[in-house]
Amino acid sequence: MKAMTACVLMALLGGCAQTGALREDAPGFIQSRGTTPQGARDTINIGRSTKAEVAAALGKATVIPFDSGYEVWVYRWRGAQATTRSATELVVLFEPSGVVKKTRLRPGYEN
């Protein structure tokens, strides 16, 4: 049941891409620190990486807490246009224990 809840949360958040302007000063915006979306995802070990480790590697995220104790962190990279819709997103789901449960990389939309 918990796995299903986690999958539903990830699916819902994946479809929540906004179409507003991407603010470069917003939490979770990754400027050109030499970190690609795939490279960032590769630094995370599912079942082992903690919130502190992810924050140290990628910086401050946009955080979405849930009453169940799960937490989702979102990181974004600029796309072709400076909008959240064109941004590539790395979504990280943390278990209530603070360990990574799942990650998802969503490429930005062209238009």
C-alpha angles and dihedrals in degrees: 000000000000091000090052091050090051092050092049091050092051092048093049093048092046090060094048098083108146124218098217128111115291108242111214091204093055121111111264096029108131111207120197097297088145090264117128120201091250091045090052091049090049091057090062120084112203110229093015113049115092131209090256092053094048092047091049092051100040107018131228116351136199099262126208113187123197129206089240090067094253117126132198122208120195127200123185136199122199116262132201090291123037094249133112088239092061094043121105110235132207110199118194122193116204124199118230086262089064096249123125112263100176144348132208130192115204117189117220122259117252097222 
